[in-house]
Amino acid sequence: MAALASAATREQPPEPRSDPRPERLRVLIGTDTYPPDVNGAAYFTARLARGLAARGHEVHVVCQSPDGPPHTARVDGVVEHRLRSMSSLVHETVRLALPPGAPGHLDRLIRRVRPHAVHVQNHFLVGRLLISAARRHRVPLVATNHFMPENLFNYLFVPEALRRPVGRVAWRDFRRALQGAEHVTTPTPTAAQLLLDQGFARPVEAVSCGIDLRRFHPPGDGAPRADLRERLGIPDRPTFAFVGRLDEEKRIVDLVRAVRRTTVDGAQLVLAGTGAQRGALERLAEEEGVADRVRFLGFVPHGDLPLVYRAADVFAIAGIAELQSIATLEAMASGLPVVAAEAMALPHLVEQGRNGYLYEPGSPDDLAKYLSAILASPEERSRMGAESRAMAARHDHERSLDRFERIYADVALRSSLRGG
């Protein structure tokens, strides 16, 4: 088992192959979250689908309708098959696809598209339906895991006392759902090892979610930070920022409590995103006496998101259930030092003293110490920011696209040799 774990979690560059591969792949991707949803898994899936389409492949995505009625549309070269949906009732931005009629629809879709591979991004409603359809039609199945039970506990109102047994049931269900996948990936070696630790007895490959280095980049010779802050409506002060959902598992209370503990005059926290915890965080800022130094930007349109990073001096992230963190990659690509909780996969992105610091989760004093050190030193910010950008280059999404192309072609080839 130790040898399996080592092999499964090791990131290796793909080797060139001489096997015949389809020049134009047909890929059917299934997901329960897709734009306009705002989360890392949705953004990754859209970037994957649109990136493959831009390379000339035929890409279809099955996902939930954002407003209820089913429909099909071509967006950025991708054919979106939106299933009828309803509100989840547990979160304002989460909608659930409705299973009635979906199996027959997926059967017809697979017969028409004849995909070389089906790629599911989760094992919930849409993912589970598509897994079953792929098995019925003997289409090779690729799966990417973005799941941890901790990311669902808040939405499902699971009491603290029940979270461990509920987590065990959730992992057992995960193992059962994906046991027949030909190839399983997840964003980081830590995330791959997590699956092995939870009893998933199959090799798991770490393939980064990737980042668009052309879209996310340092300010350079463009608008200075003061101008960028003015465009966002925030004061020109030493700034640390967080981009993401304002939900319980993100532990943003650490960030708010760190504000008054920083030793740099006027240091402010900028939060870009929406979520169930916003009201509680606003009250906490009042209690901490820093309401004037915690800025809530709310939802930031996708096109404006790079401005948030360029307007900041440091990026801070307190979550303890991150399997990679696309927001942290975006911040690094934007040339920001990072202070992150020393938890899950974040240490894969932050090297202590090189491009930032790792702090003890739940300790706003520890967080504030590192934020203060970076905010007080322009030289450190510049050096660490350059290191972040260099480290982010290893996660160029074009490399991730290269790898997924090879995975699809390989599983399709193996299927054809089996007579699938």
URURTA-V373917 format. One line per field, one symbol per residue. ss: DSSP state (A for helix, B for strand, O for the rest). psi: psi as a letter, one per 30 degrees, with the letter a starting at -180 (. if undefined). burial: + if it has 16 or more other C-alpha atoms within 10 Angstrom, else -. Layout:
ss: ???
psi: ???
burial: ???
This chain:
ss: OAAAAAAAAOOOOOOOOOOOOOOOOBBBBBOOOOOOOOOAAAAAAAAAAAAAAAOOOBBBBBBBOOOOOOBBBBBOOBBBBBBOBBBOOOOOOOBBBOOOOAAAAAAAAAAAAOOOBBBBOOOOAAAAAAAAAAAAOOOOBBBBBOOOOAAAAAAAOOOAAAAAAAAAAAAAAAAAAAOOOOBBBBOOAAAAAAAAAOOOOOOOBBOOOOBOOOOOOOOOOOOOAAAAAAAAOOOOOOBBBBBOOOOAAAOAAAAAAAAOOOOOOOOBBBBBOOOOOAAAAAAAAAAAOOAAABBBBBOOOAAAAAAAAAAOOBBBBOOOOOOOOAAAAAAAAOOOBBBBBOOAAAAAOOOBOOOBBBBOOOOAAAAAAAAAAAAOOAAAAAAAAAAAAAAAAAABAAAAAAAAAAAAAAAAAAAAAAOO
psi: eeeeeeefgkkkkkkkkgkklkejkjkjkkkfkkkgkjleeeeeeeeeeeeeefggljkkkklkkfgdkllklkkhfkjkjjlkllkfffkfgklkkkekfeeeeeeeeeeeehkfkkjkflhbdeeeeeeeeeeeghkkkkkkkgkkefffeeeghkleffeeeeeeeeeeeeeeegfgkekkllfleeeeeeeefggjhkkkkjjkflkjfeejllebgbkleeeeeeefhllilkkklkkakileffhfeeeeffeffkgkkgklkkjjlllfgeeeeeeeeeefggefgjkjfakkkeffefeeefflekkkkfkghkfejeeeeeeefghklkjlkikbfefffkkjfdgalkljkgjfeeeeeeeeeeffjeeeeeeeeeeeeeefffgkfeeeeeeeeeeeeeeeeeeeffg.
burial: ----+--+++--------------++++++++++---++++++++++++++++---++++++++++-+--------++++++++++------++++++---+---++-++----++++++++++++++++++++----+++++++++++++-+++----------++---+--++-++-+++++++++++++++++---+-++++++++++++--++++-----+--++----+-+++++++++++++++++++++++++++-+-+++++++++++++--++-++----++-++++++++----+++++++++++++++++++++++++++++++++++++++++++-+++--++++++-++-+++++++++++++---++++++++++-+++-+++++++-+++++++++++-+-----
